[in-house]
Amino acid sequence: MRILIVDDEPAMHDSYRRSFAGQHPIGADTLGAMAAELFGDALPDEARDTADAIPAFALTHCDQGLDAVAAVERASADGDPFTVAFIDVRMPPGIDGRETAMRIRAIDPAINLVIVTGFSDFSPVEISKVAGPADKIFYIAKPFEVAEITQTATALAKRWENDRELVAARDQLAAQVIQLEEQGAELAANESRAIHIATHDSLTEAPNRLAFLRALAERTKTQGAFATVMVDLDRFKLINDTLGHLAGDELIREMCAILNRASPEGALVARLGGDEFSILFETAGEAAAVMACERVIAACSVSVQVFGNSVQAGASAGLVVTEGGQGGDPVDVMRRADLALNDAKRGGRGIVRLFDESMDEGIRFRRRVEGGLSQAIAKGELSLVYQPIVSGSAIEVIGFEALIRWNTGEYGSMSPATFIPIAEESNLIHELGDWVLGEALQVLKQWPGQYVSVNFSPRQFRRQNFVGHIMQSVQRAGIEPARLQIEITETAIFDDAERAADTLYKLRQMGFRIALDDFGTGYSSLYNIRKFALDCLKIDKSFIDGMGRERESAAIVHSIIHLGRALGLGVIAEGVETEAQIQALRLAGASHLQGYFFSRPVSAEVALDMANARIVGGSDDTAGDGPMVYRKSGNGTRG
């Protein structure tokens, strides 16, 4: 520890030398009393523990104030500053102690100053004003006692050390805060880019199918009539095949611009894919909607210059007018508009068709499915198959997703994509869901340690006492909650975010695993993901399938994996079918993989064999997909 002595009297310097020459341990009580007098009673325990010995001091003596100021400048420049300066007030013929203290403080804000004088030339307040802060200026009267000097130096040296450590800790904390803010800004920017990519068409920059479905879902909840229009370009395939894909792309962009100009004010125009567009707008009724739609189709019937070629454009449209406030299925609304579009295409070109019930044979089909589904459990027509989920690095089977199959008497094997939405619209989903959960838990009891992942629909998730019902089911089956993964979609949590957050928190507290299914296709944002208690994200298979063909899909997959890892969540990639996809997902950091490359969904018996072997392999179920199972062999080939 370096100490600066500033005094014009040689005798005083001798006194300081004698005072520090006899350094010896000081009792903790004496030093503690001195420290308490200097700094108050709230002395930290750490300071009391270290106050049992005097540190070694290196003294620097200066006869004049200017010499002292120069010494402080050199010490600061060398990175070896003084801890304490003992300064006399009267030092003729040079600057006085007040001026010396002021200049030293300007050079080194951390140094502790001790004014040593037998006179009252300046009051403590005057010196504090120019050389403060006041808690770094102290006073000793001449003549002084040896113990007074040494104890003051020891206490102030310890305090100087503590102050330096505190400043270093604050600087480190500030740097970490800045780093976290930069990382947060980067994550937000990545999220914004990913959301834009996920919700906009890359060719036209118009909203895509996902964005349109989201807007349509919101509109169905609001009162008032609105029109949903499906538009298809006439003769587009001929133009595309004749003039080439670049010309076709340019025509798509031109027609998108025309649709935006011709649509009613406030309308949403989206490109669904290919030459298909969709329009959503407010309307007073069916007649007004048809007139608005006819104006749009008339505007599309123009000659467009594409790369120097004159192209006669045109379009057909189907529309459905819906009364809002009912919260209807947006997919069903689009399906009805699409039925009307098909009818328009059959009638010729440049035609507008309004949907009517006679177009929808599907309504009668849905009623028959609902009736058959209500008796499926009693008839034993339902079964479960299991698709393995493997670790991203070791290809070890760590769990299975339970998938339902229905072998109907009337229609044969029916896809879950057909009957689950019908069950969701009625209370049948609860009975169906209870059967799936009970069946999956009974099969799970036979596995050596893997978990089972069970899908729950939005209506199931909003069920009264959902948490208690799930807990009772696992307790009845004798299963640990950690071995059940609850898969929910973004739609399930978006409708009532506060309630969903509370439900997920309770489930996590009880030990259940929570997976957000089909991530990237719904409503989630970074805010939502951080708000909800989740264990992992499941990337929708449509993005995995598009990785090799579309830069947008690859960018979305990488963004989701980066987001999941940054938030400490696992990431399961669904729909993995090729070795190239596996390599790309591994490099991106996906923690788990699932798909036909490893195995199609298999029966409970085959799943048990896989679980015991901890590798994929076996015979396929009779789900209608064919007896095809992929095994991952040592050299990375299929077998």
TIBAGU-868345 format. One record per residue (C-alpha): residue in three letters; x, y, z. Coordinates in steps of 0.001 Angstrom, whole numbers, padded with zeros to 6 digits, always signed. Each point is the difference from the previous one (the first is absolute). Layout:
// residues N
ALAXYZ...
// end
This chain:
// residues 639
MET+000000+000000+000000ARG+001427+003378-001006ILE-000306+003014+002301LEU+000864+003595-000936ILE+001352+002346+002696VAL-000170+003737-000844ASP+001579+002357+002575ASP+002565+002821-000143GLU+001545-000844+003395PRO+002775-002678+000019ALA-000842-000823+003616MET-003509-001028-001003HIS+001353-002346-002639ASP+002184-001598+002693SER-003102-000424+002147TYR-001826-001770-002813ARG+002983-002280-000614ARG+000181-000945+003672SER-003771-000575+000091PHE+000034-002472-002888ALA+003390-001495+000797GLY-001445-001904+002947GLN-002934-001654-001845HIS-001422-002879+002004PRO-003328-001815+000238ILE-002740+002016+001578GLY-002749-001551+002037ALA-003265-000507-001765ASP-001878+001977+002628THR+002250+003065-000385LEU-000114-000010-003802GLY-003695-000767-000019ALA-000703+002973+002254MET+002059+002230-002276ALA-001820-001266-003121ALA-003370+000438+001688GLU+000888+003580+000899LEU+001041+000720-003600PHE-002784-001822-001849GLY-002812-000528+002457ASP-001315-003111+001768ALA-001055-001838-003153LEU+003457-001432-000682PRO-000244-003198-002123ASP+001044-003302+001566GLU+002593-000419-002753ALA+001604+003290+001017ARG+000084-001077+003661ASP+001644-003293-000942THR+002783+001741-001921ALA+000585+002729+002599ASP+002324-002084+002182ALA+003341+001087-001516ILE+001653+003058-001466PRO+000913-000408-003672ALA+003517+000856-001161PHE+000260+003677-000954ALA+002377+001646-002473LEU+000509+003685+000892THR+000670+002796-002502HIS+001077+003339+001538CYS-000537+003405-001610ASP+000955+003387+001499GLN-002260+002137-002186GLY-003498-000267-001426LEU+001091+000173-003626ASP+002406-002897+000555ALA-002855-002006+001470VAL-002244+000767-002971ALA+002750-001165-002378ALA+000489-003199+002028VAL-003718-000786-000213GLU+000044+000585-003757ARG+002913-002428-000445ALA-001602-002616+002250SER-003283+000151-001923ALA+001810-000218-003330ASP+001995-003016+001194GLY-003144-001746+001235ASP+001331-000095+003575PRO-002109+002643+001774PHE+000198+001226+003582THR-002595-001225+002454VAL+000340+002838+002557ALA+001571+003475-000021PHE+000861+001794+003279ILE+000087+003731-000869ASP+001184+002972+002095VAL-001990+003234-000397ARG+002843+002571+000173MET+002898-000692-002355PRO+001661+003300-000977PRO+001214+001143-002443GLY-002059-002353-002224ILE-003716-000714-000285ASP-001861-000695+003237GLY-001634-003235+001092ARG-003445+001038-001263GLU+001322+000594-003543THR+002114-003178+000169ALA-003021-002101+001028MET-002108+001508-002786ARG+002592-000799-002697ILE+000647-003531+001306ARG-003736-000724+000055ALA-000291+001143-003622ILE+002679-002540-000984ASP-001099-002941+002184PRO-003670-000048+001108ALA+000535-003203+002016ILE+002773+001152+002343ASN-000815+000600+003683LEU+001259+003413+001222VAL+000975+000668+003621ILE+000541+003675+000912VAL+002587+000217+002793THR+000316+003468+001607GLY+000250+001885+003225PHE-001695+003078-001443SER-003450+000947-001159ASP+000789+001809-003249PHE-002783-001812-001800SER-003129-001592+001352PRO-000792-003654-000925VAL-002938+001268-002050GLU+002263+002243-002105ILE+002394-002865-000770SER-002850-002421-000710LYS-001441+002390-002576VAL+003151-000100-002111ALA+001406-003476+000799GLY-003075-002029+000897PRO-001938-002194+000291ALA-000175+000482+003734ASP+000217-003745+000715LYS+003489-000068-001525ILE+001442+002909+002063PHE+001131-000448+003625TYR+001714+002208+002598ILE+002736-000569+002599ALA+001281+002722+002311LYS+003681+000613+000639PRO+001730-001252+002011PHE-001285-003533-000689GLU+000432-003351+001663VAL+001717-002869-001808ALA-003025-002289+000426GLU-002241+002730-001373ILE+001994+000154-003252THR+000472-003738-000466GLN-003585-000903+000813THR-001321+002682-002341ALA+002296-001182-002802THR-000955-003650+000539ALA-003739+000649+000030LEU+000128+002287-003028ALA+002202-002436-001926LYS-002529-002782+000606ARG-002784+002280-001048TRP+001923+000951-003187GLU+000350-003693-000843ASN-003707-000608+000557ASP-000891+003036-002142ARG+002168-001273-002866GLU-001594-003456+000188LEU-003464+001580+000019VAL+000817+002140-003055ALA+001363-003045-001827ALA-003131-001985+000867ARG-002222+002833-001210ASP+001957+000311-003261GLN-000266-003747-000560LEU-003719+000070+000731ALA-000492+002959-002357ALA+001886-001848-002742GLN-002168-003078+000546VAL-003165+002116-000118ILE+001145+001538-003292GLN+000775-003466-001364LEU-003436-001290+001042GLU-001684+003018-001571GLU+001896-000591-003246GLN-000969-003674+000044GLY-003617+000948+000704ALA+000011+002457-002898GLU+001507-002657-002270LEU-002628-002541+001055ALA-002767+002549-000567ALA+001384+000826-003449ASN+000283-003683-000870GLU-003532-000558+001221SER-001290+002917-002055ARG+001710-001320-003120ALA-001223-003534+000657ILE-003573+001183+000560HIS+000071+002042-003223ILE+001377-002963-001945ALA-002581-002323+001558THR-002962+002279-000743HIS+000869+001511-003404ASP+000378-001310-003521SER+003584+000370-001205LEU-000989+000739-003620THR-002586+002750+000527GLU+000637+001020+003653ALA-003755-000420+000464PRO-001342-001795+003109ASN+000078-003787-000444ARG-002429-002769+000925LEU+001053+000030+003646ALA-000566+003753+000340PHE-003338-000238-001818LEU-001222-002824+002246ARG+001011+001995+003054ALA-001878+003098-001192LEU-003016-002117-000969ALA-000053-001698+003404GLU-000039+003388+001707ARG-002741+001310-002284THR-002306-002940+000742LYS-000041+001138+003653THR-001220+003523-000877GLN-003620+000927-000695GLY-001070+000980-003524ALA-000016-001555-003451PHE+003216-000523-001940ALA+000975-001573-003312THR+002686-002581-000608VAL+001068-000291-003629MET+002169-002621-001687VAL+001558+001195-003284ASP+001701-002160-002618LEU+001740+001383-003109ASP-001324-001233-003339ARG+002386-001684-002474PHE+002947+000512+002339LYS+001466-003447-000654LEU+000004+000664-003737ILE+001779+003343+000484ASN+002477-001535+002410ASP+000798-002908-002331THR+000207+002200-003114LEU+002004+002981+001256GLY+001838-001671+002884HIS-000056+000174+003781LEU+001571+003453+000188ALA-002809+001390-002125GLY-002496-001877+002141ASP+001496+001561+003142GLU-000214+003466-001514LEU-003657-000573-000915ILE-000700-001101+003589ARG+001506+003258+001299GLU-002000+002104-002479MET-003279-001742+000853CYS+000660+000365+003723ALA+000371+003756-000496ILE-003244+000120-002029LEU-001894-001919+002694ASN+001208+002419+002676ARG-001100+003029-002051ALA-003402-001423-000967SER-001032-001510+003344PRO-002295+001947+002354GLU+001639+002427+002397GLY+001462-001747+003027ALA+000046-003403-001703LEU+002747-002536+000706VAL+001492-001582-003132ALA+002152-003101+000523ARG+001817-002362-002320LEU-000711-003582+001042GLY+002450-001598-002424GLY+000376-000590-003733ASP-002583+002151-001792GLU-002452-000011+002922PHE-000932+003144+001928SER-002488+000709+002759ILE-001784+003219+000986LEU-001701+000885+003283PHE-002212+003100+000267GLU-002999+001446+001822THR-003350-000075-001796ALA-003603+001039+000492GLY-001288-003317-001363GLU+000252-002548-002777ALA-001106+002325-002809ALA+002565+002659+000947ALA+002706-002637+000307VAL-000748-001429-003444MET+000111+003476-001571ALA+003352+000777+001662CYS+001372-003349-001120GLU-001169+000531-003579ARG+001850+003353-000086VAL+003159-001757+001149ILE-000296-002703-002680ALA-000720+002647-002672ALA+003175+001850+001027CYS+001979-003227-000456SER-001171-000361-003609VAL+002752+002158-001502SER+002940-000290-002353VAL+003250-000083+001986GLN+003500+000566-001391VAL+002328-002717+001288PHE+003628+000168-001170GLY-001051+001592-003289ASN-002891-002424-000557SER-003644+001055+000059VAL-001912-002444+002205GLN-003784-000046+000332ALA-000634-000485+003717GLY-003180-001106+001691ALA-001341-001588+003177SER-002939-001869+001477ALA-001314+000273+003562GLY-002118-001783+002551LEU-001275+001736+003105VAL-001885-000688+003158VAL-001641+002592+002229THR+000169-000828+003691GLU-001605+001592+003029GLY+002699+000695+002592GLY-000159-000367+003751GLN-000413-003781-000033GLY+003706-000876+000118GLY-000333-002427-002917ASP+002777-002142-001454PRO+002030+002161-002433VAL+001089-003087-001933ASP-003641-000886-000569VAL-000747+003533-001206MET+002833-000256-002525ARG-001172-003471-001015ARG-003439+001388-000845ALA+001505+002846-002026ASP+002181-002564-001777LEU-003080-002090-000835ALA-001551+003111-001559LEU+003245+000632-001952ASN-000063-003561-001377ASP-003557+000575-001144ALA+001082+003255-001697LYS+002881-001758-001790ARG-002385-002671-001239GLY-002266+002703-001389GLY+002722+001660-002093ARG+002465+002862+000496GLY-000405+003436+001554ILE-002954-001204+002105VAL-001018+000741+003609ARG-001929-002614+001982LEU-001669+000450+003382PHE+000071-003035+002288ASP-003240-001808+000778GLU-000619-003131+002046SER-000643-002177-003033MET+003708+000251-000787ASP+000970-001562+003277GLU-000390-003737-000007GLY+002530+000038+002785ILE-002608+001170+002494ARG-001904-003249-000296PHE+003260-001926+000150ARG+000963+001746+003255ARG-003307-000941+001566ARG+000501-003660-000903VAL+003552+000080+001398GLU-001190+001549+003256GLY-002642-002709+000373GLY+002528-002777-000645LEU+002595+001520+002314SER-002429+000038+002914GLN-000134-003826-000167ALA+003603-000689-001009ILE+001309-000624+003533ALA-002785-002461+000858LYS+000546-001836-003283GLY+003758-000252+000523GLU+000741+001834-003247LEU+002634+002321+001531SER+003647-000844+000536LEU+003259+001776+000799VAL+003318-000150-001823TYR+003283+001432+001211GLN+002684+001908-001885PRO+003421+000104+001663ILE+001723+003240+000960VAL+003789-000326-000069SER+002805+002106+001419GLY+001656+002269-002527SER+003520-001235+000664ALA-000097-003675+000975ILE-003175-001132-001865GLU-001251-001534+003230VAL-003744-000484+000491ILE-000939+002275+002880GLY-003767+000103-000499PHE-002979-000685-002259GLU-002852+002116-001309ALA-003352-001736+000333LEU-002141+000314-003153ILE-003611-001076-000350ARG-001367-002146-002835TRP-003648-000712-000872ASN-000920-003006-002112THR-003609+000815-000853GLY-002488-002541-001179GLU-001373+002308-002722TYR+003068+001840-001321GLY+002873-002282+000984SER+003077+001597+001554MET-000657+003728+000488SER+002708+002609+000467PRO+000080+001817+003370ALA+000205+003231-001998THR-003565-000764-001105PHE-001737-001137+003185ILE+001880+001958+002720PRO-001289+003435-001148ILE-003535-001436-000059ALA+000433-001361+003530GLU+001454+003359+001075GLU-003208+001779-001042SER-002035-002201+002333ASN+000391-001409+003503LEU+001231-003247-001561ILE+003558+001328+000271HIS-000040-000426+003786GLU-001114-003627-000138LEU+002479-000676-002781GLY+002813+001765+001857ASP-000651-001916+003235TRP+000212-003293-001871VAL+003274+000992-001683LEU+001583+001102+003282GLY-001060-003118+001885GLU+001168-002323-002765ALA+003362+001777-000370LEU+000687-000107+003739GLN-000673-003751+000150VAL+002491-000602-002837LEU+002512+002378+001615LYS+000134-002142+003151GLN+001781-002740-002000TRP+002824+002232-001298PRO+003326+000102+001882GLY+000258+003774+000341GLN-001178+001871-003084TYR-002812+002554+000081VAL-003190+000107-002053SER-001120+003180-001740VAL-003774+000473-000248ASN-001715+002708-002057PHE-002710+002090+001635SER-002329+002140-002090PRO-000846+003620+000874ARG-003410-001046+001241GLN+001506-002662+002277PHE+002523+002500+001327ARG-002807+002427+000899ARG-001906-002762+001815GLN-001071+000756+003559ASN+002510-001440+002502PHE+002294-001155-002817VAL+003019-000136+002329GLY-001788-002067+002635HIS-001346-002381-002628ILE+003482-000672-001428MET+001480-000478+003476GLN-002711-002487+000956SER+000638-001970-003183VAL+003740-000437+000621GLN-000534-000810+003674ARG-002584-002627-000901ALA+002437-001527-002487GLY+002920+000159+002461ILE+002114+002140-002349GLU+002410+002788+000937PRO-001150+003344-001503ALA+003460+000514-001542ARG-000676-002934-002363LEU-003008+001715-001598GLN+000611+002776-002512ILE-003022+002186-000669GLU-000046+001305-003578ILE-002091+003085-000678THR-000265+002274-003023GLU+000576+003732-000093THR-003739+000490-000543ALA-000751-001642+003347ILE+001986+002570+001966PHE-000678+003031-002164ASP-003765+000201+000546ASP+000381+000718+003740ALA+003651+000686+000691GLU-000354+000779+003720ARG-001949-003151+000768ALA+002314-002085-002182ALA+003078+001353+001804ASP-001511-000939+003369THR-000963-003497-001202LEU+003453-000702-001452TYR+001707+001274+003154LYS-002042-002406+002145LEU+000772-002920-002305ARG+003729+000767+000071GLN-000064+000319+003792MET-001472-003496+000182GLY+002801-001365-002160PHE-001652-000408-003414ARG+001930+000717-003197ILE-001517+002671-002271ALA+000594+000158-003763LEU-001278+002707-002361ASP-001006-001894-003146ASP+000239+001223-003616PHE+002006+003040+001110GLY+000348+002657-002677THR-003452-000502-001548GLY-002097+001840+002587TYR-000014+003102+002135SER+003046-000247+002256SER+002452+002808+000497LEU+003112+000260+002130TYR-002164+001591+002692ASN-002354-002996+000016ILE+002799-002549+000155ARG+001633+001739+002953LYS-003330+000365+001772PHE-001047-003642-000095ALA+001525-002898+001943LEU+001295-002235-002812ASP+002569-002783-000319CYS+000400-000171-003752LEU-001135+001279-003396LYS-001021-002319-002840ILE+000840+001412-003427ASP-002815-000624-002464LYS+000888-002609-002619SER-000907+002361-002848PHE+003080+002091+000833ILE+002210-003114+000211ASP-001295-001199-003360GLY+000751+003391-001580MET+003533+000340+001388GLY+001688-001351-003106ARG-002136+002015-002444GLU-000779+003327+001637ARG+002370+002384+001711GLU-002937+001334+001999SER-000722-003408+001558ALA+003666-000524+000877ALA+000153+003475+001557ILE-003125-000688+002080VAL+001379-003346+001218HIS+003330+001579+001003SER-001775+002890+001748ILE-002253-002346+001993ILE+002941-002159+001090HIS+002022+003092+000964LEU-002973+001384+001926GLY-000587-003300+001813ARG+003653-000343+001008ALA+000177+003621+001170LEU-003019-000576+002253GLY+001236-003373+001261LEU-002702-001990-001818GLY+000370-003281-001858VAL-000821+000014-003717ILE-001602-003014-001730ALA+000079-000030-003802GLU-002995-001887-001427GLY-000306-001571-003439VAL+003681-000938-000443GLU+000258-002188-003109THR+003513+000378-001435GLU+003603-000286+001102ALA+000605+003551-001251GLN-002711+001324+002288ILE+001572-001812+002966GLN+003424+001493-000672ALA-001431+003514-000429LEU-002066-000278+003191ARG+002938-001316+001983LEU+002189+002864-001172ALA-002756+002456+000905GLY-000185-001481+003517ALA-003350-001853+000066SER-000129-002048+003202HIS-002436-002706-001215LEU-001237-001417-003308GLN-003146-001800-001133GLY-001138-001265-003378TYR-000196-002762-002610PHE+003790-000113-000354PHE+000061-001768+003351SER-003383-001705+000083ARG-003590+000346-001029PRO-002518-000204+002858VAL+000055-003570+001347SER-002225-002203+002120ALA+000317-000176+003799GLU+001818-003349-000263VAL+002639+001323-002411ALA+000351+003181+002062LEU+000740-002160+003054ASP+002774-001781-001910MET+001464+003358-001032ALA-000249+001322+003546ASN+001849-003014+001396ALA+002653+000135-002727ARG+000158+003817+000140ILE+000404+000053-003795VAL-002488+000318-002847GLY-001145-003048-001936GLY-002900-002454-000281SER-003200-000504-001984ASP-002408+002738-000893ASP-003551+000287+001309THR-003010-000554-002173ALA-000776+003698-000268GLY-000172-000042-003740ASP+003510+001326-000548GLY+001425-003358-001137PRO+002442-002351+001733MET+002973+002352-000244VAL+002336+000813+002892TYR+003367+001690-000212ARG+002922-001037+002192LYS+003029+002142+000554SER+003047-002200-000591GLY+003575+000706+000971ASN+000990+001476-003348GLY-003013+002333-000162THR-001973-001923-002675ARG-003577-001157+000030GLY-000863-003631+000477
// end
